[in-house]
Amino acid sequence: MTTTTWGFKTPAIPQSVRKIYHPRYRNIFSFGLGNKNLWGTETLLGDWDGEHLLIAKDFYPAQYIEERLDAGDTNPYSHNPKAPTNMNLLKTLRHFGQLEDGFFQNTSCNFLYISACFLLRNDGLKRGDLPDAQHAFAISTPVVRFTMKHMPRLRKVVAMGGHASRALRASWLFDEIKSRKLSYFEVSHPSRALSNINRYAEWLPVFESRSATPR
């Protein structure tokens, strides 16, 4: 049984978010976990006061939550520390001196890690294209906007992977990024098989002093 606990800075989550519904997905709040975090990846990088917002495609499927509950996990809505995505992401941030090599607090790391799709796929698949992806991303847009609104020090938005970048560009979130004069970057998803040289080259502009405006 897993009993790991984390601190959270998550603001009060409105009922409108808790009630978002799609027949081929599950809203994490439908599980009745009592979780305080809005995003499962807040347990890895969950600093709402951070300057960087990292956006991937989605969290794990609903099946992942069910399996962890069956295994007696008391914190099923949390990141998998052994997942290549998370390991590669931390490795990259440490390469640029953004995180300490050893222990760091998820709530004071200067990064918030979320997904373009808030809902958890519930179609029996663990990988591949999301079902009815365009609609799922669209109804998740207000959750991403809620997140951005509650990051008072936000300066940089990083879309990790083509799915996340296309979801942002297809929504009014991209106009909001521009209107707020936030720096915007697109990099490969951390799970993509890249050499360290190529991965770091993609991330280098994020941590250079100059800003990047959306195009």
C-alpha positions in Angstrom: 0.0 0.0 0.0 1.3 3.4 -1.0 1.0 6.1 1.6 3.2 8.9 0.1 1.7 12.3 0.6 2.5 15.7 -1.0 1.7 19.2 -0.3 -0.5 21.2 -2.7 -1.0 24.9 -3.5 -4.0 24.1 -5.7 -6.7 26.8 -5.5 -10.3 25.9 -4.7 -11.6 23.9 -7.6 -15.0 25.1 -8.9 -18.0 22.8 -9.4 -17.9 23.6 -13.1 -14.6 21.7 -13.3 -15.7 18.8 -11.2 -18.8 18.3 -13.4 -17.1 18.3 -16.8 -18.4 15.2 -18.6 -17.7 13.2 -21.7 -19.1 9.7 -22.3 -15.7 8.3 -23.3 -13.8 9.8 -20.4 -13.9 10.1 -16.7 -13.5 13.2 -14.6 -11.1 12.5 -11.8 -13.6 13.9 -9.3 -16.1 11.2 -10.2 -13.9 8.7 -8.3 -14.6 10.4 -5.0 -11.0 10.3 -4.0 -11.1 13.5 -2.0 -8.0 14.7 -3.9 -7.0 18.3 -3.4 -4.9 18.5 -6.6 -6.5 19.4 -9.9 -3.8 17.7 -12.0 -2.2 14.4 -11.3 1.2 15.7 -12.2 1.1 18.3 -9.5 2.8 15.7 -7.3 5.8 16.0 -9.5 5.8 19.7 -10.5 3.0 21.5 -8.7 4.1 25.1 -8.1 1.1 27.3 -8.8 3.4 30.3 -7.9 5.9 29.2 -10.6 6.9 31.0 -13.7 6.7 28.0 -16.0 3.6 26.1 -17.2 4.4 22.8 -18.8 1.5 21.3 -20.9 1.5 17.7 -22.1 -1.3 15.8 -23.9 -3.1 14.0 -21.0 -2.6 12.2 -17.8 -3.0 8.4 -17.5 -6.3 6.7 -18.4 -9.0 6.0 -15.9 -7.9 2.4 -15.9 -4.6 3.6 -14.2 -6.6 5.1 -11.3 -8.7 1.9 -11.0 -5.6 -0.3 -10.9 -3.9 1.8 -8.3 -7.0 1.7 -6.1 -7.2 -2.1 -6.5 -3.6 -2.2 -5.4 -4.4 -0.3 -2.2 -2.7 2.9 -3.3 -4.0 5.8 -1.1 -2.8 8.4 -3.6 -3.8 7.1 -7.0 -4.0 10.5 -8.7 -0.3 11.1 -8.7 2.6 10.8 -11.1 4.6 7.6 -11.8 8.2 8.4 -10.8 9.4 5.5 -13.0 7.7 6.7 -16.2 10.2 7.6 -18.9 8.2 10.8 -19.5 8.8 12.0 -16.0 12.4 10.8 -15.8 13.3 12.6 -19.0 11.5 15.8 -18.0 13.4 16.0 -14.7 16.6 15.1 -16.3 16.2 18.0 -18.8 15.2 20.5 -16.1 18.2 19.5 -14.0 20.5 19.8 -17.0 19.6 23.5 -17.2 20.0 24.0 -13.5 16.3 24.5 -12.9 16.0 21.8 -10.2 18.4 20.6 -7.5 20.0 17.2 -8.3 18.7 15.8 -5.1 15.4 16.4 -3.3 13.1 19.2 -4.3 9.7 20.3 -3.2 6.9 19.9 -5.8 5.3 23.1 -4.6 8.3 25.3 -4.8 10.0 24.2 -8.0 9.0 27.1 -10.2 7.1 24.7 -12.6 3.5 23.5 -12.9 2.9 20.5 -15.0 -0.5 19.9 -16.5 -2.3 18.4 -19.5 -4.2 19.9 -22.5 -6.8 17.2 -21.8 -8.1 17.3 -18.3 -10.3 14.2 -18.5 -9.0 10.6 -18.2 -9.7 8.5 -21.3 -12.0 5.6 -20.5 -12.1 3.6 -23.7 -10.0 0.7 -22.5 -6.8 1.8 -24.2 -3.7 3.1 -22.5 -1.9 4.6 -25.5 -2.6 6.1 -28.8 -4.8 8.9 -30.1 -7.5 10.1 -27.7 -11.1 9.3 -28.4 -13.0 12.3 -29.8 -9.9 14.3 -29.1 -11.1 17.6 -30.5 -14.1 17.7 -28.2 -12.1 16.4 -25.2 -9.5 19.2 -25.7 -12.3 21.8 -26.2 -14.1 21.0 -22.9 -10.8 20.9 -21.1 -9.9 24.4 -22.3 -11.6 26.2 -19.4 -9.6 24.0 -16.9 -6.3 25.1 -18.5 -7.5 28.7 -18.5 -8.5 28.4 -14.8 -4.9 27.1 -14.2 -3.3 30.0 -16.0 -5.5 32.5 -14.2 -4.4 31.2 -10.9 -0.6 31.4 -11.7 0.2 35.0 -10.6 3.9 34.8 -11.6 3.4 32.9 -14.9 5.9 34.0 -17.6 6.4 31.0 -19.9 4.2 28.4 -21.4 5.7 25.2 -22.8 3.7 22.8 -25.0 5.3 19.4 -24.8 4.4 17.4 -27.9 2.3 17.9 -31.0 -1.0 17.1 -29.4 -0.6 19.7 -26.7 0.6 22.4 -29.2 -2.2 21.7 -31.6 -4.8 21.8 -28.8 -3.5 25.2 -27.7 -3.3 26.6 -31.1 -6.8 25.4 -32.0 -8.3 27.2 -28.9 -8.7 30.7 -27.7 -6.0 29.9 -25.1 -3.4 30.8 -27.7 -4.8 34.3 -28.1 -4.8 34.6 -24.3 -1.1 33.6 -24.2 -0.4 36.4 -26.7 -2.6 39.0 -25.0 -0.9 38.4 -21.7 2.5 38.6 -23.4 3.6 35.3 -22.1 6.6 33.6 -23.8 5.5 30.4 -25.6 7.6 27.4 -26.7 7.0 24.1 -28.3 9.2 21.0 -27.6 8.8 17.3 -28.1 6.9 15.2 -25.6 9.4 14.0 -23.0 8.6 10.4 -23.8 9.9 10.8 -27.4 13.1 8.9 -28.1 15.6 11.7 -28.6 19.3 12.0 -27.9 20.2 14.3 -25.0 21.8 16.7 -27.4 18.6 17.0 -29.5 16.3 17.2 -26.5 18.4 19.9 -24.8 18.6 21.8 -28.0 14.8 22.0 -28.1 14.6 23.2 -24.5 17.5 25.7 -24.7 15.3 28.7 -25.9 13.0 28.1 -22.8 15.9 29.0 -20.5 17.7 31.6 -22.5 17.3 35.2 -21.3 15.5 36.4 -24.5 11.7 35.9 -24.6 9.8 34.1 -27.3 6.5 35.4 -28.6 3.8 33.2 -30.1 3.7 33.0 -33.9 
